[in-house]
Amino acid sequence: MTVIVNKKVTVMGKTFQAPHYFPGDVPPTHIEREKAESLDKLLKLKIEQINHEYKKTKKSQRIDDIEKWRWLGARLDNLLTQTNEIERKDIDSHIIWPAISQYLEPELRRDDDEKRSGTAKDHLRKCILLFRSKGTKWIKNWAGWDALVDRGEQLGTDDRLLQALEKIFLKHIKKLDSRDYQIIFRLVASKIPSASGKKELALMNVRELNRIAGEVEKEWLKESQSYTEATT
């Protein structure tokens, strides 16, 4: 399907928003344009409702960084599953993300993630993965989750692995920072090279994953200690 993403254009010195039809590899037909315009109106309405709910939630309770993105992931997951006008191929091709993002409140967007917009690493897609995934209580900031997902699709979607890591690292949560998550997930990726095809994560059993989580903890503690000694 075709979606609409409004972009800034400048004509004769004047800047304004103009609709662009994506994916844009070929001009949309009249029917495709009508469907895209209908979907655009629907998305705008539903995202405005999410924005309104966020403002009310923010007033009534404190939401920290990662919980905000988990909250958004829950609303977006509901949007995708409950909106028949959004086709599966729009989600799989990732063109739906910028079509949604353009209507979100600034607080619910990450402008520094623009290069990844409309890709598998789109911020909104990662929010949905965070909401859906089990075993993420020990990841206390977005940089930590981002570091894991960027290491490989399987690493961020296999609940067995995340729960194995959670059992080990939940007790360390107070001392974990962005640098620690980078170290931990680098170690995880080195022991589960899922992207290389040498060993598929799905073929590993829970016992093996628990063993790997234990090894990662030992190596992280050693590396963390060495870093502390070098900087003190």
C-alpha positions, 0 to 999 in steps of 0.5 A: 500500500501507499502511505503519506509522509508530509515533508517540508518543501521550499518554493519561491522562498516559502516553506510549507508541508507537502504530502509525499506518497511512499514508497514512491518507487512508482507514482500511485494510482488514483485508488492508491492515493485515495486509500493513502489519504484515508489512512493518513486522516485515520492515523492523525486522529488515532495519534492525536488520541495517543498524544492526549492520553500521554499528556494526561498520564504524564500529569498523573504519574512519573514516567521515566525514560524507558517506561515512556517508550514501553508505554508508547510501544503498547499504544502503537502495538494496539494501533497496528493490531486494531486498525484494519486499514494498516496492511501487513506489508506496510509494517513489514516494509517499515513505511508505516513508521514515518507515517505515524511518527509525523503526528506524534508529540515531540516528546514521543519522537527521537529526532536524532533517529531520523536516519533510521526512520522507515527502516527495521531499526526505526525508533517506533518499531523498537518501542513495540519490541520493548513492549512485547518482549519479556525479561527487560526489567533489568534494562533501565534506560533506552540506550541499553535496549537500543544497544541490544536490538542493534546487535541483532534482531534475534537478540531483542526478540528471544524472550528465553535469552532476555529472561536468562539475562534478567535472572543474572543482571537484575541484582546488578541493576543499581550499578548498570549504566549505558556503558555496562549495557554496551559491554554486556550485549557485545559479550552476548553477541560474541557468544551468540553470533546469530547474524552470522548463521554459524549458530542460530539462537532458536536452536539453543535450549534454556540451559545453554542460554543460562550458561551463556548469561552466567559467562557474560556476567563473569566477563562483564564483572572482570571488564568493569573492574579493570575499567574502574581501576584504570580510571581511579 
